[in-house]
Amino acid sequence: TVLSGVQHAIATCERCARLREYCTRIGEVKRRAYQDQEYWARPVPGFGDPSARILILGLAPGAHGANRTGRPFTGDGSGDFMYPVLHDLGLASKPQGVSRDDGLKLRKAWIGSVVRCAPPGDKPTPEEIRNCSPHLTAEVAALKKVRVVVCLGKIAWDGYLAHLVNEGTIARRAAYKFSHGAEYALPNGLTLLGSYHPSLRNTLTGRLNSTMFAKIFVRALELAGI
Ligand code: DU
């Protein structure tokens, strides 16, 4: 299928030397708790329901999360916070993701990110975000049922807006201001929703709690007609 072609192109991408080197090194050194595991250490393809109506966009794989397991938000603190919320709302078949082959399925949702390789310090460069944006464009083109895009954090928000400018859907990004709960009807009929990113930096400090996070997805379900 077109979508599996997109996923293959992502997993075999070599466009950013800095990120490829970093991910490979993380996979060789590993974290003590994961010494017995083979890290994915490749760019991480999107995951979910090909008929998704809700597209969830993160920043990038976590060094010891998706860069280890090969599936978005699988095996790290962000995923441990997000999947229970998605499960409560019927968007995920189980409340936890531990590995690529744990049987977890999403329903009516797809998870991607604006950068597909784990970046040092969780900070991709502007050039790396630009390099990666064709993957997002190809993925979005293959997900024909999407009505709502939930951007997790400002980098995902800006990355998705850059994609909208590139494809000519919007002229400028300036009118779209990121906040938790930001909502914009886009000229192409989709709705853009903003959420704080469920990183430990936000969830451990209480900047983002599960109630606040669930509210975004309740609204997404409503807008998606689910
Ligand atoms: O083999 P497959 O049914 O195409 O599933 C591939 C992959 O996508 C697997 O990790 C399950 C996931 N998935 C999903 O999350 N939701 C769906 O509706 C269909 C597949």
Residues whose N, C-alpha, C, O or C-beta is under 5 A from the ligand:
A	BS01	DU	G48 D49 P50 R100 L104 K105 L106 R107
